[in-house]
Amino acid sequence: MLYRSLKPLPHIQEQINSFCDKNLRNEPTIGIHVRHGNGEEDDRSHFSSRVITEFESFIDNLVARIDKIAKQKKFTRYKLFLCTDSDQVILALRARVPNLLTREIWRPMKNQGVDFDHSFNSPDEGVQSAANALIDMQLLGKCDVAILTRPTSFACQVPYLQEIPGASFLTSNDFQQL
């Protein structure tokens, strides 16, 4: 109830509503959060679990698991909403997933990491990075299926925000077992 009672500021809620109105209607949506790692493990060794070491294999497995979920849910058509810290992930999935949705946000260059302690390197010193994380989390809560590919504190709140009756949430462990 706590998470549902929290309300984003009006300008953030408008971004959420606008994206939903343009993109998350008419077809089922699978939302997925992919942390690439993107370099923050160089500053903090406990982030090493976020690193995708065999990138092509990871993408192949990711697409196969998404297809399996879509078949289990009997989605003949669906959109894939991707939240990620890496343009490399976007480019790899865009080449393989026809209905890929992402938001245009600032992402650090390859191997620079997204860590809120260091996000002051972003153009607005991290304020918009935090807002973008909140917006993505809210949007994942509006998907028919929400998936975490790696354990992160960011997306573990999504089940408390899911709005669609019967929506599914797959943790990284659930997803790996598919």
C-alpha positions as CSV (number, residue, x, y, z in Angstrom):
1,M,0.0,0.0,0.0
2,L,2.9,2.3,0.7
3,Y,4.2,2.2,-2.9
4,R,0.7,2.7,-4.4
5,S,0.2,5.7,-2.1
6,L,3.3,7.5,-3.3
7,K,2.6,9.8,-6.2
8,P,5.1,11.2,-8.6
9,L,5.4,15.0,-9.0
10,P,3.0,16.2,-11.7
11,H,5.7,16.8,-14.3
12,I,7.0,13.2,-13.8
13,Q,3.5,11.8,-13.8
14,E,2.9,13.6,-17.1
15,Q,6.0,11.8,-18.7
16,I,4.6,8.5,-17.4
17,N,1.1,9.2,-18.8
18,S,2.5,10.4,-22.1
19,F,4.6,7.4,-22.7
20,C,1.8,5.0,-21.7
21,D,-0.7,6.8,-24.0
22,K,1.7,6.6,-27.0
23,N,3.2,3.2,-26.4
24,L,1.5,0.9,-23.9
25,R,-2.0,0.6,-25.2
26,N,-3.6,-1.9,-27.6
27,E,-1.2,-4.8,-27.2
28,P,0.2,-6.7,-24.3
29,T,3.6,-5.4,-23.1
30,I,6.5,-7.3,-21.6
31,G,8.7,-5.0,-19.6
32,I,12.3,-5.9,-18.9
33,H,15.0,-4.3,-16.8
34,V,18.5,-5.1,-18.1
35,R,21.6,-3.9,-16.2
36,H,24.6,-4.2,-18.4
37,G,27.1,-3.3,-15.8
38,N,28.6,-0.7,-18.0
39,G,31.7,-0.1,-15.9
40,E,30.5,0.7,-12.4
41,E,32.2,-2.5,-11.1
42,D,35.5,-0.7,-11.6
43,D,34.6,1.6,-8.7
44,R,32.6,-0.9,-6.6
45,S,33.4,-4.6,-6.8
46,H,30.0,-5.7,-5.5
47,F,28.5,-4.5,-8.8
48,S,30.4,-7.1,-10.7
49,S,27.3,-9.4,-10.7
50,R,25.7,-6.8,-13.0
51,V,28.3,-7.3,-15.7
52,I,27.3,-9.1,-18.8
53,T,30.4,-11.0,-19.7
54,E,29.3,-12.9,-22.8
55,F,27.2,-10.3,-24.4
56,E,26.0,-12.1,-27.6
57,S,25.1,-15.2,-25.6
58,F,23.3,-13.1,-23.1
59,I,21.2,-11.4,-25.8
60,D,20.5,-14.8,-27.5
61,N,19.2,-16.3,-24.2
62,L,17.3,-13.1,-23.4
63,V,15.4,-13.2,-26.7
64,A,14.7,-16.9,-26.4
65,R,13.3,-16.5,-22.8
66,I,11.2,-13.5,-23.9
67,D,9.7,-15.6,-26.7
68,K,9.0,-18.4,-24.3
69,I,7.2,-16.0,-21.9
70,A,5.1,-14.6,-24.8
71,K,4.1,-18.2,-25.8
72,Q,3.2,-19.1,-22.2
73,K,1.1,-16.0,-22.0
74,K,-0.4,-16.7,-25.4
75,F,0.6,-13.3,-26.7
76,T,0.4,-13.5,-30.5
77,R,1.7,-9.9,-30.7
78,Y,3.3,-7.9,-28.0
79,K,5.6,-5.0,-27.3
80,L,8.8,-5.2,-25.4
81,F,9.6,-2.2,-23.1
82,L,13.3,-2.1,-22.3
83,C,14.8,-0.3,-19.3
84,T,18.5,-0.4,-19.4
85,D,21.7,1.5,-18.6
86,S,23.3,0.7,-21.9
87,D,22.8,1.8,-25.5
88,Q,24.6,-1.5,-26.5
89,V,21.7,-3.5,-25.1
90,I,19.2,-1.3,-27.0
91,L,21.0,-1.7,-30.3
92,A,21.4,-5.5,-29.8
93,L,17.7,-6.0,-29.0
94,R,16.4,-3.5,-31.6
95,A,18.0,-5.7,-34.3
96,R,16.1,-8.8,-33.0
97,V,12.8,-7.5,-31.5
98,P,10.5,-5.8,-33.9
99,N,8.3,-4.0,-31.3
100,L,11.0,-2.7,-29.0
101,L,10.1,0.4,-26.9
102,T,12.7,2.5,-25.0
103,R,12.7,6.0,-23.7
104,E,15.2,8.6,-24.8
105,I,17.2,9.3,-21.7
106,W,20.8,10.2,-20.9
107,R,23.0,7.1,-20.6
108,P,26.7,7.2,-19.9
109,M,29.2,6.2,-22.6
110,K,30.3,2.6,-22.7
111,N,32.2,1.4,-19.7
112,Q,31.4,4.6,-17.7
113,G,28.8,3.0,-15.4
114,V,25.5,4.2,-14.0
115,D,25.9,4.6,-10.3
116,F,24.0,7.3,-8.5
117,D,27.2,8.1,-6.5
118,H,28.8,9.0,-9.8
119,S,25.9,10.2,-11.8
120,F,27.0,13.8,-11.2
121,N,28.9,13.2,-14.5
122,S,25.5,13.5,-16.3
123,P,24.5,16.9,-17.7
124,D,22.2,17.6,-14.7
125,E,24.3,16.1,-12.0
126,G,22.1,13.1,-11.6
127,V,18.7,14.6,-10.9
128,Q,17.2,13.5,-14.2
129,S,18.9,10.1,-13.9
130,A,17.0,9.5,-10.6
131,A,13.8,10.8,-12.2
132,N,14.3,8.4,-15.2
133,A,14.8,5.5,-12.8
134,L,11.5,6.4,-11.1
135,I,9.7,6.7,-14.5
136,D,11.0,3.4,-15.8
137,M,10.0,1.7,-12.5
138,Q,6.5,3.1,-12.8
139,L,6.3,2.1,-16.5
140,L,7.4,-1.5,-15.7
141,G,4.4,-1.5,-13.3
142,K,2.1,-0.9,-16.2
143,C,3.3,-3.9,-18.2
144,D,1.5,-7.2,-18.5
145,V,4.8,-9.0,-17.6
146,A,7.7,-7.3,-15.8
147,I,11.1,-9.0,-15.7
148,L,14.3,-8.4,-13.8
149,T,17.4,-10.0,-15.5
150,R,19.7,-9.2,-12.6
151,P,18.9,-8.5,-8.9
152,T,18.7,-4.7,-8.4
153,S,17.1,-2.5,-5.7
154,F,15.7,-0.4,-8.6
155,A,13.2,-3.0,-9.9
156,C,12.4,-5.0,-6.8
157,Q,9.7,-2.5,-6.1
158,V,7.8,-3.1,-9.3
159,P,5.5,-5.9,-8.0
160,Y,4.0,-3.3,-5.6
161,L,3.3,-1.0,-8.5
162,Q,1.8,-3.4,-11.0
163,E,-1.6,-2.2,-12.1
164,I,-2.9,-4.8,-14.6
165,P,-4.9,-7.6,-13.0
166,G,-3.0,-10.8,-13.4
167,A,0.2,-9.1,-14.3
168,S,3.3,-11.3,-13.8
169,F,6.6,-10.3,-12.2
170,L,9.7,-12.5,-12.8
171,T,12.7,-12.1,-10.6
172,S,16.2,-12.8,-12.0
173,N,16.0,-16.3,-10.5
174,D,12.6,-17.0,-12.2
175,F,13.8,-15.7,-15.5
176,Q,17.0,-17.7,-15.4
177,Q,15.0,-20.9,-14.8
178,L,12.9,-20.5,-18.0
